[in-house]
Amino acid sequence: MELILKYFPHLTPLQKQQFEQLQALYEDWNLKINVVSRKDIDELYLRHVLHSLGIAKIQSFLPGSRILDVGTGGGFPGIPLAILFPDVKFHLVDSIGKKIKVVEEVVAGLQLQNVKTTNARVETVSGQYDFIVSRAVAQMDTFVHWVQGKIAKKNLHERRNGILYLKGGDLSEELKIYTTVTVFPLSDYFDEDFFETKSVVHLPLKYKG
Ligand SMILES: C[S@@+](CC[C@H](N)C(=O)[O-])C[C@H]1O[C@@H](n2cnc3c(N)ncnc32)[C@H](O)[C@@H]1O
């Protein structure tokens, strides 16, 4: 938890409490339905919570904006972001029902009012969003294919609407076809070794009505 406060020192008492609750909620739910590996449970705040919040270092979401988390799994990056941005509407989608069940239990445990969940493949989900966030779900070309048509027409933020994807490793091959992509290394924001090879990738996407 100190790790979160080190990089996000201005949390409200409610946010601090919600971030603190995550450890017990995930430990408890992970015993019933395994969604996070044992190693990752021991390093939940580094590998899941702080990593998810890396997106917030790149983009602060404005109140009223709408964010889709594709393939949220146990709720990453969507849940930590929903705690940090209580006035932003988050839609967390996963095709595996037991993962969404854990997400729903964590959302209920935290009493988060700004999170909607759906158990479905994202290709079947309709709606329009300012940004689409994700981690460890698909290669960029497949992902773009899935989410085209889900981008809102109006840009509320200075940064153009589109994808904010948490990626690791060498991305040059995967991203070479995208001329408008920007890669933000998380090592510019976080000191821990874990972030040495991690980035947030922003890919603006056009509205397709
Ligand atoms: C490796 S897990 C990553 C989970 C989470 N984003 C994280 O980083 O901890 C990939 C998740 O994507 C989901 N997924 C894969 N393809 C999907 C699709 N087309 N629509 C919705 N969810 C999908 C899987 O069910 C799985 O839970």
The ligand as a Tripos MOL2 file, in Angstrom:
@<TRIPOS>MOLECULE
LIG
   27    29     1     0     0
SMALL
NO_CHARGES

@<TRIPOS>ATOM
      1 C1         -4.2220  -12.8520  -19.7180 C.3       1 LIG1
      2 S1         -5.8000  -12.3720  -19.1970 S.3       1 LIG1
      3 C2         -5.5110  -10.6920  -18.6860 C.3       1 LIG1
      4 C3         -6.4860  -10.2350  -17.6490 C.3       1 LIG1
      5 C4         -6.2840   -8.8130  -17.1470 C.3       1 LIG1
      6 N1         -6.4460   -7.8350  -18.2000 N.3       1 LIG1
      7 C5         -4.9400   -8.6580  -16.4870 C.2       1 LIG1
      8 O1         -4.0530   -8.0590  -17.0770 O.co2     1 LIG1
      9 O2         -4.7620   -9.1590  -15.3470 O.co2     1 LIG1
     10 C6         -6.7070  -12.1670  -20.7210 C.3       1 LIG1
     11 C7         -8.2020  -12.0190  -20.5040 C.3       1 LIG1
     12 O3         -8.8020  -11.5840  -21.7200 O.3       1 LIG1
     13 C8        -10.0550  -12.2350  -21.8580 C.3       1 LIG1
     14 N2        -10.4180  -12.1660  -23.2760 N.ar      1 LIG1
     15 C9         -9.7200  -12.6680  -24.3250 C.ar      1 LIG1
     16 N3        -10.3390  -12.3700  -25.4920 N.ar      1 LIG1
     17 C10       -11.4600  -11.6670  -25.1720 C.ar      1 LIG1
     18 C11       -12.5270  -11.0790  -25.9320 C.ar      1 LIG1
     19 N4        -12.5590  -11.1650  -27.2470 N.pl3     1 LIG1
     20 N5        -13.4940  -10.4230  -25.2620 N.ar      1 LIG1
     21 C12       -13.4770  -10.3390  -23.9120 C.ar      1 LIG1
     22 N6        -12.5020  -10.8690  -23.1390 N.ar      1 LIG1
     23 C13       -11.5110  -11.5300  -23.7510 C.ar      1 LIG1
     24 C14        -9.8000  -13.6240  -21.2930 C.3       1 LIG1
     25 O4        -11.0000  -14.2420  -20.8870 O.3       1 LIG1
     26 C15        -8.8730  -13.3290  -20.1230 C.3       1 LIG1
     27 O5         -9.5740  -13.1560  -18.9040 O.3       1 LIG1
@<TRIPOS>BOND
     1     1     2 1
     2     2     3 1
     3     2    10 1
     4     3     4 1
     5     4     5 1
     6     5     6 1
     7     5     7 1
     8     7     8 2
     9     7     9 1
    10    10    11 1
    11    11    12 1
    12    11    26 1
    13    12    13 1
    14    13    14 1
    15    13    24 1
    16    14    15 ar
    17    14    23 ar
    18    15    16 ar
    19    16    17 ar
    20    17    18 ar
    21    17    23 ar
    22    18    19 1
    23    18    20 ar
    24    20    21 ar
    25    21    22 ar
    26    22    23 ar
    27    24    25 1
    28    24    26 1
    29    26    27 1
@<TRIPOS>SUBSTRUCTURE
     1 LIG1         1 GROUP 0 **** ****
